[in-house]
Amino acid sequence: MTTSTHSIDYDIKKAADQYAERIFCQSDDKCEIVSMLKADAQKRVYHDMVNYPDEFKDKPKLLHVEPWDGKKPSGPRDFLSKKTVVLPSLPQILIQIKRVINDPKSTADDLVAIINKDPKLVASVLRLANSEAFNLSATIDTPSKAVALLGVQKAGLLALGTVSFSMFKKSKIAVLELEKFWKHSIACGIIAQEIARTANLGDPEPFFVSGLLHDIGVHVIFESERSLAVELIRIANEKQISFYDAEVEVLGFNHAVLGGILSQDWELPPNLVKAAAGHHDPETIKIDIEAAVIHVADYFASALGYELGLSLVIGSLDKNALKTIGITPSQFTELIPKLRVLIDETFKTLNQD
Ligand SMILES: [Fe+2]
């Protein structure tokens, strides 16, 4: 290596370290898990700065967005009742799936009949069931096989997650990068599932669905109030705080509260409601396993580079969440390299046409 390439390399390394410092500036790096994730991020950012330098250039400003009118809602309910807030209406199929999950007398045939009515749902369920995230021993080529292997409850929940998530896949506006939203949600689902498996928390699949749906509140904000969304991003980046801290500062509540209300109004299963509502709430995280797992999975997903792209700062990792889950830092250390492989493999499977 010549002196000049050596010094360019040194400069990139320094820039990558500073960038990673900013990502973790609200995190306690005395925490073993945080410092492990930070070291991992330094390497990843350095690699990306060398290979994809354009990613780190300033993004063009959204010129055609009106400034936010500064009208603060009096609370989350007030926000959701605004004229600008358009919530996706519940598709009939979701109601039918919920009925099957809630009725102990439902049979596998009842669920298969519902899934089979919608070719898109069939494709999504099969793709997901065959992905690395689920690691089922046999190839699943029909919904009835998926239901037979997973059971009515788990397959029903999976179908419910798929339908709910697909409602948030379309967007009228480009402020929220949908690909990032999709990747963050899937990554969070996979991480939550693997944490649940490592901590022996029972069935891991419901945690996957909770991870998939945990940030629906973010989507609602972006879909409803574009000017507000741009303002939140501006505040988060100017003050170098997480996106959810910016929400609290501007609105007085965050997307988790919105997601909780929404999923409750839709009568989604209680584990999904708790995960969406509680994943940024320190008091809930202390006592609720769902909220604790999703909090950690959300943090891990962002720390590993599958972030929403709204603020560089990922917020803090709540130590109480680690206590609630009860897995050791060394178990997390073992998990991290496996997670990236699993997430990237799952993306590949889900992206295949
Ligand atoms: Fe969140």
Residues whose N, C-alpha, C, O or C-beta is under 5 A from the ligand:
A	BS01	LIG	H214 D215
